[in-house]
């Protein structure tokens, strides 16, 4: 084993001249068979960097995270990616790490932090993960470590004739990882070296590779990007490897055109940590959720270009900073639940890879996080979505809110859409209600569509269908700032009932039209059901979307003349199976809550009217009393005046008679 840092033997144990055992096809698990092909949608998984940094990465923690990920249904977050630190003796000296390499200059696991590897192979870890429906991924740097040159190790496949010095371009290093040289792709030594690394990863059962310090204007290295891609393509059959590149500092969209066919995903910003920004929550690097939102808007036209292995290539908005984070000091993520919905929804609809960054064992302490990550409707936005586009982008500024409106198409249902609305306020914690208008024409609905149903994939509550009665119809959505709003949009002709219901988020309870449910038919093909809607409160403890069906309102076997039959028991992709008992209970609960709410509203209204009448009566009574008092006083005064005049008149009359 070779250390990149002179004198690093004092920090960790090294074994110079140790030779790793050759790959074996026996039962020892060293040479793993190929795993299942990767799905043709943005990668979903977890990366160790935010959670454990370099010096906190070890076997025990990774296995616990894997067990936590396995509690989420299989295939939801597949890849467990070991970031920087798995092949290094941690201890920086002049910004250099102690690389651990085999006799062929290739990185191998640190046996002190991953004792199960015995310092030779990660096959044991890949086997553990596959048993839980997960897959192993590894981070690796471009080029070749400086440690390889100091040891003058041989390049595999060269019969001992080529060494590390035949690979390295010593005049060019990674600017932020100075113990790594760029590689000279024009030499046979580099081609053999990259292929030998790909073969090693294949034998370990690796299914995801992240190559660092190659993408973005600061780190642009197209030779290494393409060289690793070709090596992986030679070793892995199409669909059996996800190839990601980073870090994406100052990345430009125009750069993607020339390299996308070699990549599965590419980072479009510097590292995103748990900073909303920019007012009061700004990251030292200047990267925050707003800057990543801008990057996604800019890269949206590049999404879905032909990528590695014949799949698509996707812009990578970096890891989702949820849960416990140890990078920069152990702390629970600063991201609020509403902000997490914004991030998760935006990453999903823009088709960014969904790579979690926090310690997933903390999920048990954050109910909102588990609900978000197990939301099957939002999962379908990413896994069933295609061709994302920005319908509107209003850039926010200091004291000026903004928003982005996104749409992507549904792969399996040509007329369906996913719609995302993301209001952003630079002041963290703002919950102001903003109204966002979306013209129906922008949704590119079928010409025959007369009604549109919105399925709220965040709250998952049902609502009525909206009728499009004019050519320039515009939908209006009341949304909270700094929150995510994602909908499945289902258009239908006027003649037919849609198979799902929706409820757009509202700032508070709103009245809803009544919907109907009929008894389920005891037939193999059940009729779809129409439900009664309840008002929805848009609050933090959202529930995963429930499966909703309609029954034919005309009764079993009947259809009005000239209409099309409703497809029975339609389960739209991504939202799981349908349970009639669960649905009935849900409807009963909805009706009970609606009745209680209506009764409460009636009681409140009656109390308000009584109070109003009382307030109106009291001033009126006091006014009448005042008027009567004044009138009596006037009458008394008039009576006194009349009596005085009469008295004077009598006296005057008597005087005349006496004279």
Helices and strands as residue ranges (DSSP letters): G 8-10, E 44-47, H 49-52, H 59-70, E 79-82, E 88-93, E 96-99, G 115-117, H 123-130, E 135-141, E 144-145, H 146-151, G 164-166, E 168-173, E 180-183, H 188-204, E 206-216, H 222-235, E 242-249, G 253-258, G 260-262, E 265-267, H 289-299, G 300-302, E 305-306, G 308-310, E 312-316, E 324-325, E 331-332, H 337-349, E 354-356, G 360-365, H 367-373, H 376-383, E 385-394, E 402-410, E 417-424, E 433-439, G 440-443, E 451-456, E 466-467, E 474-480, E 485-492, H 580-658
